[in-house]
Amino acid sequence: QCLLKDLATLCKNRVCWESSPDAQFDQLTLPTDLQRRAFDLLGLAIGM
């Protein structure tokens, strides 16, 4: 359950400004060491 709780903190946020709605980008949270290790063991990329 510790790993599941830790993995739940990975997220991707779409950022945009009200004054310029066409200027958008995705902001990814930085993975913890545990998250990085879990993805490495599974052979998966973290980028969403």
mmCIF file as Biopython writes it, N, C-alpha, C and O atoms, coordinates in Angstrom:
data_model
#
loop_
_atom_site.group_PDB
_atom_site.id
_atom_site.type_symbol
_atom_site.label_atom_id
_atom_site.label_alt_id
_atom_site.label_comp_id
_atom_site.label_asym_id
_atom_site.label_entity_id
_atom_site.label_seq_id
_atom_site.pdbx_PDB_ins_code
_atom_site.Cartn_x
_atom_site.Cartn_y
_atom_site.Cartn_z
_atom_site.occupancy
_atom_site.B_iso_or_equiv
_atom_site.auth_seq_id
_atom_site.auth_asym_id
_atom_site.pdbx_PDB_model_num
ATOM 1   N N  . GLN A ? 1  ? 0.820  -1.195 0.000   1.0 0.0 1  A 1 
ATOM 2   C CA . GLN A ? 1  ? 0.000  0.000  0.000   1.0 0.0 1  A 1 
ATOM 3   C C  . GLN A ? 1  ? 0.858  1.250  0.000   1.0 0.0 1  A 1 
ATOM 4   O O  . GLN A ? 1  ? 0.425  2.290  -0.496  1.0 0.0 1  A 1 
ATOM 5   N N  . CYS A ? 2  ? 2.048  1.175  0.538   1.0 0.0 2  A 1 
ATOM 6   C CA . CYS A ? 2  ? 2.939  2.331  0.543   1.0 0.0 2  A 1 
ATOM 7   C C  . CYS A ? 2  ? 3.271  2.747  -0.891  1.0 0.0 2  A 1 
ATOM 8   O O  . CYS A ? 2  ? 3.267  3.934  -1.215  1.0 0.0 2  A 1 
ATOM 9   N N  . LEU A ? 3  ? 3.559  1.760  -1.748  1.0 0.0 3  A 1 
ATOM 10  C CA . LEU A ? 3  ? 3.887  2.066  -3.136  1.0 0.0 3  A 1 
ATOM 11  C C  . LEU A ? 3  ? 2.693  2.684  -3.849  1.0 0.0 3  A 1 
ATOM 12  O O  . LEU A ? 3  ? 2.856  3.651  -4.593  1.0 0.0 3  A 1 
ATOM 13  N N  . LEU A ? 4  ? 1.502  2.149  -3.637  1.0 0.0 4  A 1 
ATOM 14  C CA . LEU A ? 4  ? 0.310  2.710  -4.283  1.0 0.0 4  A 1 
ATOM 15  C C  . LEU A ? 4  ? 0.056  4.144  -3.847  1.0 0.0 4  A 1 
ATOM 16  O O  . LEU A ? 4  ? -0.300 4.992  -4.665  1.0 0.0 4  A 1 
ATOM 17  N N  . LYS A ? 5  ? 0.238  4.415  -2.566  1.0 0.0 5  A 1 
ATOM 18  C CA . LYS A ? 5  ? 0.065  5.787  -2.076  1.0 0.0 5  A 1 
ATOM 19  C C  . LYS A ? 5  ? 1.093  6.709  -2.709  1.0 0.0 5  A 1 
ATOM 20  O O  . LYS A ? 5  ? 0.776  7.841  -3.074  1.0 0.0 5  A 1 
ATOM 21  N N  . ASP A ? 6  ? 2.316  6.229  -2.839  1.0 0.0 6  A 1 
ATOM 22  C CA . ASP A ? 6  ? 3.375  7.038  -3.428  1.0 0.0 6  A 1 
ATOM 23  C C  . ASP A ? 6  ? 3.129  7.267  -4.919  1.0 0.0 6  A 1 
ATOM 24  O O  . ASP A ? 6  ? 3.324  8.376  -5.416  1.0 0.0 6  A 1 
ATOM 25  N N  . LEU A ? 7  ? 2.703  6.227  -5.632  1.0 0.0 7  A 1 
ATOM 26  C CA . LEU A ? 7  ? 2.432  6.375  -7.062  1.0 0.0 7  A 1 
ATOM 27  C C  . LEU A ? 7  ? 1.256  7.315  -7.323  1.0 0.0 7  A 1 
ATOM 28  O O  . LEU A ? 7  ? 1.186  7.940  -8.381  1.0 0.0 7  A 1 
ATOM 29  N N  . ALA A ? 8  ? 0.352  7.416  -6.385  1.0 0.0 8  A 1 
ATOM 30  C CA . ALA A ? 8  ? -0.818 8.292  -6.546  1.0 0.0 8  A 1 
ATOM 31  C C  . ALA A ? 8  ? -0.441 9.767  -6.570  1.0 0.0 8  A 1 
ATOM 32  O O  . ALA A ? 8  ? -1.263 10.606 -6.937  1.0 0.0 8  A 1 
ATOM 33  N N  . THR A ? 9  ? 0.781  10.092 -6.186  1.0 0.0 9  A 1 
ATOM 34  C CA . THR A ? 9  ? 1.181  11.499 -6.165  1.0 0.0 9  A 1 
ATOM 35  C C  . THR A ? 9  ? 1.779  11.962 -7.489  1.0 0.0 9  A 1 
ATOM 36  O O  . THR A ? 9  ? 2.084  13.145 -7.643  1.0 0.0 9  A 1 
ATOM 37  N N  . LEU A ? 10 ? 1.953  11.052 -8.447  1.0 0.0 10 A 1 
ATOM 38  C CA . LEU A ? 10 ? 2.413  11.446 -9.777  1.0 0.0 10 A 1 
ATOM 39  C C  . LEU A ? 10 ? 1.238  12.052 -10.532 1.0 0.0 10 A 1 
ATOM 40  O O  . LEU A ? 10 ? 0.160  11.459 -10.579 1.0 0.0 10 A 1 
ATOM 41  N N  . CYS A ? 11 ? 1.434  13.217 -11.117 1.0 0.0 11 A 1 
ATOM 42  C CA . CYS A ? 11 ? 0.331  13.809 -11.874 1.0 0.0 11 A 1 
ATOM 43  C C  . CYS A ? 11 ? 0.851  14.722 -12.975 1.0 0.0 11 A 1 
ATOM 44  O O  . CYS A ? 11 ? 2.008  15.141 -12.983 1.0 0.0 11 A 1 
ATOM 45  N N  . LYS A ? 12 ? -0.048 15.008 -13.898 1.0 0.0 12 A 1 
ATOM 46  C CA . LYS A ? 12 ? 0.235  15.928 -14.994 1.0 0.0 12 A 1 
ATOM 47  C C  . LYS A ? 12 ? -0.827 17.016 -14.949 1.0 0.0 12 A 1 
ATOM 48  O O  . LYS A ? 12 ? -2.023 16.723 -14.947 1.0 0.0 12 A 1 
ATOM 49  N N  . ASN A ? 13 ? -0.396 18.256 -14.912 1.0 0.0 13 A 1 
ATOM 50  C CA . ASN A ? 13 ? -1.311 19.393 -14.875 1.0 0.0 13 A 1 
ATOM 51  C C  . ASN A ? 13 ? -1.212 20.171 -16.177 1.0 0.0 13 A 1 
ATOM 52  O O  . ASN A ? 13 ? -0.113 20.467 -16.646 1.0 0.0 13 A 1 
ATOM 53  N N  . ARG A ? 14 ? -2.360 20.504 -16.764 1.0 0.0 14 A 1 
ATOM 54  C CA . ARG A ? 14 ? -2.397 21.367 -17.947 1.0 0.0 14 A 1 
ATOM 55  C C  . ARG A ? 14 ? -2.467 22.804 -17.446 1.0 0.0 14 A 1 
ATOM 56  O O  . ARG A ? 14 ? -3.398 23.169 -16.728 1.0 0.0 14 A 1 
ATOM 57  N N  . VAL A ? 15 ? -1.494 23.615 -17.820 1.0 0.0 15 A 1 
ATOM 58  C CA . VAL A ? 15 ? -1.402 24.993 -17.352 1.0 0.0 15 A 1 
ATOM 59  C C  . VAL A ? 15 ? -1.742 25.926 -18.510 1.0 0.0 15 A 1 
ATOM 60  O O  . VAL A ? 15 ? -1.197 25.801 -19.607 1.0 0.0 15 A 1 
ATOM 61  N N  . CYS A ? 16 ? -2.645 26.857 -18.250 1.0 0.0 16 A 1 
ATOM 62  C CA . CYS A ? 16 ? -2.983 27.869 -19.251 1.0 0.0 16 A 1 
ATOM 63  C C  . CYS A ? 16 ? -3.367 29.153 -18.532 1.0 0.0 16 A 1 
ATOM 64  O O  . CYS A ? 16 ? -3.753 29.144 -17.364 1.0 0.0 16 A 1 
ATOM 65  N N  . TRP A ? 17 ? -3.251 30.250 -19.258 1.0 0.0 17 A 1 
ATOM 66  C CA . TRP A ? 17 ? -3.568 31.550 -18.690 1.0 0.0 17 A 1 
ATOM 67  C C  . TRP A ? 17 ? -4.877 32.048 -19.267 1.0 0.0 17 A 1 
ATOM 68  O O  . TRP A ? 17 ? -5.154 31.858 -20.451 1.0 0.0 17 A 1 
ATOM 69  N N  . GLU A ? 18 ? -5.676 32.679 -18.436 1.0 0.0 18 A 1 
ATOM 70  C CA . GLU A ? 18 ? -6.951 33.226 -18.875 1.0 0.0 18 A 1 
ATOM 71  C C  . GLU A ? 18 ? -6.739 34.278 -19.959 1.0 0.0 18 A 1 
ATOM 72  O O  . GLU A ? 18 ? -7.530 34.371 -20.898 1.0 0.0 18 A 1 
ATOM 73  N N  . SER A ? 19 ? -5.682 35.067 -19.836 1.0 0.0 19 A 1 
ATOM 74  C CA . SER A ? 19 ? -5.418 36.133 -20.805 1.0 0.0 19 A 1 
ATOM 75  C C  . SER A ? 19 ? -4.889 35.606 -22.140 1.0 0.0 19 A 1 
ATOM 76  O O  . SER A ? 19 ? -4.934 36.318 -23.144 1.0 0.0 19 A 1 
ATOM 77  N N  . SER A ? 20 ? -4.391 34.374 -22.163 1.0 0.0 20 A 1 
ATOM 78  C CA . SER A ? 20 ? -3.842 33.791 -23.389 1.0 0.0 20 A 1 
ATOM 79  C C  . SER A ? 20 ? -4.129 32.293 -23.408 1.0 0.0 20 A 1 
ATOM 80  O O  . SER A ? 20 ? -3.225 31.492 -23.171 1.0 0.0 20 A 1 
ATOM 81  N N  . PRO A ? 21 ? -5.381 31.901 -23.687 1.0 0.0 21 A 1 
ATOM 82  C CA . PRO A ? 21 ? -5.770 30.489 -23.588 1.0 0.0 21 A 1 
ATOM 83  C C  . PRO A ? 21 ? -5.043 29.558 -24.562 1.0 0.0 21 A 1 
ATOM 84  O O  . PRO A ? 21 ? -4.999 28.350 -24.331 1.0 0.0 21 A 1 
ATOM 85  N N  . ASP A ? 22 ? -4.475 30.094 -25.645 1.0 0.0 22 A 1 
ATOM 86  C CA . ASP A ? 22 ? -3.750 29.238 -26.590 1.0 0.0 22 A 1 
ATOM 87  C C  . ASP A ? 22 ? -2.355 28.867 -26.097 1.0 0.0 22 A 1 
ATOM 88  O O  . ASP A ? 22 ? -1.755 27.911 -26.587 1.0 0.0 22 A 1 
ATOM 89  N N  . ALA A ? 23 ? -1.846 29.614 -25.138 1.0 0.0 23 A 1 
ATOM 90  C CA . ALA A ? 23 ? -0.524 29.324 -24.575 1.0 0.0 23 A 1 
ATOM 91  C C  . ALA A ? 23 ? -0.694 28.336 -23.425 1.0 0.0 23 A 1 
ATOM 92  O O  . ALA A ? 23 ? -0.976 28.733 -22.295 1.0 0.0 23 A 1 
ATOM 93  N N  . GLN A ? 24 ? -0.522 27.055 -23.717 1.0 0.0 24 A 1 
ATOM 94  C CA . GLN A ? 24 ? -0.709 25.997 -22.726 1.0 0.0 24 A 1 
ATOM 95  C C  . GLN A ? 24 ? 0.521  25.094 -22.697 1.0 0.0 24 A 1 
ATOM 96  O O  . GLN A ? 24 ? 1.247  24.966 -23.683 1.0 0.0 24 A 1 
ATOM 97  N N  . PHE A ? 25 ? 0.732  24.477 -21.544 1.0 0.0 25 A 1 
ATOM 98  C CA . PHE A ? 25 ? 1.779  23.467 -21.443 1.0 0.0 25 A 1 
ATOM 99  C C  . PHE A ? 25 ? 1.416  22.500 -20.331 1.0 0.0 25 A 1 
ATOM 100 O O  . PHE A ? 25 ? 0.604  22.812 -19.460 1.0 0.0 25 A 1 
ATOM 101 N N  . ASP A ? 26 ? 2.028  21.322 -20.370 1.0 0.0 26 A 1 
ATOM 102 C CA . ASP A ? 26 ? 1.819  20.311 -19.335 1.0 0.0 26 A 1 
ATOM 103 C C  . ASP A ? 26 ? 2.956  20.388 -18.336 1.0 0.0 26 A 1 
ATOM 104 O O  . ASP A ? 26 ? 4.126  20.468 -18.709 1.0 0.0 26 A 1 
ATOM 105 N N  . GLN A ? 27 ? 2.600  20.365 -17.068 1.0 0.0 27 A 1 
ATOM 106 C CA . GLN A ? 27 ? 3.590  20.381 -15.995 1.0 0.0 27 A 1 
ATOM 107 C C  . GLN A ? 27 ? 3.512  19.037 -15.276 1.0 0.0 27 A 1 
ATOM 108 O O  . GLN A ? 27 ? 2.474  18.681 -14.718 1.0 0.0 27 A 1 
ATOM 109 N N  . LEU A ? 28 ? 4.614  18.298 -15.293 1.0 0.0 28 A 1 
ATOM 110 C CA . LEU A ? 28 ? 4.663  16.988 -14.645 1.0 0.0 28 A 1 
ATOM 111 C C  . LEU A ? 28 ? 5.310  17.115 -13.277 1.0 0.0 28 A 1 
ATOM 112 O O  . LEU A ? 28 ? 6.273  17.862 -13.102 1.0 0.0 28 A 1 
ATOM 113 N N  . THR A ? 29 ? 4.774  16.379 -12.305 1.0 0.0 29 A 1 
ATOM 114 C CA . THR A ? 29 ? 5.426  16.349 -11.003 1.0 0.0 29 A 1 
ATOM 115 C C  . THR A ? 29 ? 6.706  15.525 -11.122 1.0 0.0 29 A 1 
ATOM 116 O O  . THR A ? 29 ? 6.798  14.627 -11.959 1.0 0.0 29 A 1 
ATOM 117 N N  . LEU A ? 30 ? 7.673  15.828 -10.299 1.0 0.0 30 A 1 
ATOM 118 C CA . LEU A ? 30 ? 8.919  15.066 -10.301 1.0 0.0 30 A 1 
ATOM 119 C C  . LEU A ? 30 ? 8.721  13.770 -9.522  1.0 0.0 30 A 1 
ATOM 120 O O  . LEU A ? 30 ? 8.181  13.796 -8.416  1.0 0.0 30 A 1 
ATOM 121 N N  . PRO A ? 31 ? 9.148  12.638 -10.080 1.0 0.0 31 A 1 
ATOM 122 C CA . PRO A ? 31 ? 8.974  11.370 -9.377  1.0 0.0 31 A 1 
ATOM 123 C C  . PRO A ? 31 ? 9.902  11.257 -8.173  1.0 0.0 31 A 1 
ATOM 124 O O  . PRO A ? 31 ? 11.019 11.772 -8.176  1.0 0.0 31 A 1 
ATOM 125 N N  . THR A ? 32 ? 9.417  10.576 -7.152  1.0 0.0 32 A 1 
ATOM 126 C CA . THR A ? 32 ? 10.249 10.277 -5.991  1.0 0.0 32 A 1 
ATOM 127 C C  . THR A ? 32 ? 11.199 9.138  -6.359  1.0 0.0 32 A 1 
ATOM 128 O O  . THR A ? 32 ? 11.049 8.520  -7.413  1.0 0.0 32 A 1 
ATOM 129 N N  . ASP A ? 33 ? 12.156 8.866  -5.511  1.0 0.0 33 A 1 
ATOM 130 C CA . ASP A ? 33 ? 13.079 7.752  -5.758  1.0 0.0 33 A 1 
ATOM 131 C C  . ASP A ? 33 ? 12.327 6.431  -5.846  1.0 0.0 33 A 1 
ATOM 132 O O  . ASP A ? 33 ? 12.652 5.588  -6.682  1.0 0.0 33 A 1 
ATOM 133 N N  . LEU A ? 34 ? 11.326 6.242  -4.990  1.0 0.0 34 A 1 
ATOM 134 C CA . LEU A ? 34 ? 10.534 5.010  -5.001  1.0 0.0 34 A 1 
ATOM 135 C C  . LEU A ? 34 ? 9.742  4.882  -6.302  1.0 0.0 34 A 1 
ATOM 136 O O  . LEU A ? 34 ? 9.682  3.799  -6.883  1.0 0.0 34 A 1 
ATOM 137 N N  . GLN A ? 35 ? 9.143  5.961  -6.756  1.0 0.0 35 A 1 
ATOM 138 C CA . GLN A ? 35 ? 8.395  5.939  -8.013  1.0 0.0 35 A 1 
ATOM 139 C C  . GLN A ? 35 ? 9.324  5.620  -9.182  1.0 0.0 35 A 1 
ATOM 140 O O  . GLN A ? 35 ? 8.993  4.804  -10.043 1.0 0.0 35 A 1 
ATOM 141 N N  . ARG A ? 36 ? 10.477 6.264  -9.205  1.0 0.0 36 A 1 
ATOM 142 C CA . ARG A ? 36 ? 11.443 6.047  -10.280 1.0 0.0 36 A 1 
ATOM 143 C C  . ARG A ? 36 ? 11.887 4.585  -10.309 1.0 0.0 36 A 1 
ATOM 144 O O  . ARG A ? 36 ? 11.992 3.985  -11.378 1.0 0.0 36 A 1 
ATOM 145 N N  . ARG A ? 37 ? 12.146 4.018  -9.138  1.0 0.0 37 A 1 
ATOM 146 C CA . ARG A ? 37 ? 12.591 2.619  -9.044  1.0 0.0 37 A 1 
ATOM 147 C C  . ARG A ? 37 ? 11.495 1.662  -9.515  1.0 0.0 37 A 1 
ATOM 148 O O  . ARG A ? 37 ? 11.777 0.703  -10.234 1.0 0.0 37 A 1 
ATOM 149 N N  . ALA A ? 38 ? 10.254 1.916  -9.117  1.0 0.0 38 A 1 
ATOM 150 C CA . ALA A ? 38 ? 9.136  1.059  -9.525  1.0 0.0 38 A 1 
ATOM 151 C C  . ALA A ? 38 ? 8.978  1.067  -11.045 1.0 0.0 38 A 1 
ATOM 152 O O  . ALA A ? 38 ? 8.801  0.011  -11.652 1.0 0.0 38 A 1 
ATOM 153 N N  . PHE A ? 39 ? 9.041  2.232  -11.657 1.0 0.0 39 A 1 
ATOM 154 C CA . PHE A ? 39 ? 8.918  2.318  -13.106 1.0 0.0 39 A 1 
ATOM 155 C C  . PHE A ? 39 ? 10.104 1.652  -13.803 1.0 0.0 39 A 1 
ATOM 156 O O  . PHE A ? 39 ? 9.933  1.000  -14.833 1.0 0.0 39 A 1 
ATOM 157 N N  . ASP A ? 40 ? 11.297 1.814  -13.248 1.0 0.0 40 A 1 
ATOM 158 C CA . ASP A ? 40 ? 12.477 1.156  -13.815 1.0 0.0 40 A 1 
ATOM 159 C C  . ASP A ? 40 ? 12.325 -0.362 -13.786 1.0 0.0 40 A 1 
ATOM 160 O O  . ASP A ? 40 ? 12.632 -1.033 -14.771 1.0 0.0 40 A 1 
ATOM 161 N N  . LEU A ? 41 ? 11.854 -0.908 -12.667 1.0 0.0 41 A 1 
ATOM 162 C CA . LEU A ? 41 ? 11.680 -2.359 -12.545 1.0 0.0 41 A 1 
ATOM 163 C C  . LEU A ? 41 ? 10.637 -2.890 -13.523 1.0 0.0 41 A 1 
ATOM 164 O O  . LEU A ? 41 ? 10.739 -4.022 -13.996 1.0 0.0 41 A 1 
ATOM 165 N N  . LEU A ? 42 ? 9.635  -2.066 -13.821 1.0 0.0 42 A 1 
ATOM 166 C CA . LEU A ? 42 ? 8.592  -2.469 -14.765 1.0 0.0 42 A 1 
ATOM 167 C C  . LEU A ? 42 ? 8.978  -2.187 -16.214 1.0 0.0 42 A 1 
ATOM 168 O O  . LEU A ? 42 ? 8.276  -2.600 -17.138 1.0 0.0 42 A 1 
ATOM 169 N N  . GLY A ? 43 ? 10.085 -1.487 -16.413 1.0 0.0 43 A 1 
ATOM 170 C CA . GLY A ? 43 ? 10.519 -1.149 -17.765 1.0 0.0 43 A 1 
ATOM 171 C C  . GLY A ? 43 ? 9.632  -0.108 -18.424 1.0 0.0 43 A 1 
ATOM 172 O O  . GLY A ? 43 ? 9.468  -0.106 -19.645 1.0 0.0 43 A 1 
ATOM 173 N N  . LEU A ? 44 ? 9.058  0.780  -17.616 1.0 0.0 44 A 1 
ATOM 174 C CA . LEU A ? 44 ? 8.139  1.798  -18.131 1.0 0.0 44 A 1 
ATOM 175 C C  . LEU A ? 44 ? 8.753  3.185  -18.042 1.0 0.0 44 A 1 
ATOM 176 O O  . LEU A ? 44 ? 9.579  3.461  -17.172 1.0 0.0 44 A 1 
ATOM 177 N N  . ALA A ? 45 ? 8.338  4.051  -18.957 1.0 0.0 45 A 1 
ATOM 178 C CA . ALA A ? 45 ? 8.759  5.448  -18.910 1.0 0.0 45 A 1 
ATOM 179 C C  . ALA A ? 45 ? 7.823  6.207  -17.976 1.0 0.0 45 A 1 
ATOM 180 O O  . ALA A ? 45 ? 6.627  5.918  -17.926 1.0 0.0 45 A 1 
ATOM 181 N N  . ILE A ? 46 ? 8.354  7.163  -17.247 1.0 0.0 46 A 1 
ATOM 182 C CA . ILE A ? 46 ? 7.544  7.924  -16.299 1.0 0.0 46 A 1 
ATOM 183 C C  . ILE A ? 46 ? 6.743  9.011  -16.994 1.0 0.0 46 A 1 
ATOM 184 O O  . ILE A ? 46 ? 5.636  9.323  -16.556 1.0 0.0 46 A 1 
ATOM 185 N N  . GLY A ? 47 ? 7.265  9.595  -18.060 1.0 0.0 47 A 1 
ATOM 186 C CA . GLY A ? 47 ? 6.554  10.676 -18.754 1.0 0.0 47 A 1 
ATOM 187 C C  . GLY A ? 47 ? 5.141  10.270 -19.124 1.0 0.0 47 A 1 
ATOM 188 O O  . GLY A ? 47 ? 4.907  9.175  -19.635 1.0 0.0 47 A 1 
ATOM 189 N N  . MET A ? 48 ? 4.197  11.174 -18.859 1.0 0.0 48 A 1 
ATOM 190 C CA . MET A ? 48 ? 2.801  10.840 -19.121 1.0 0.0 48 A 1 
ATOM 191 C C  . MET A ? 48 ? 2.329  11.513 -20.373 1.0 0.0 48 A 1 
ATOM 192 O O  . MET A ? 48 ? 1.173  11.353 -20.763 1.0 0.0 48 A 1 
#
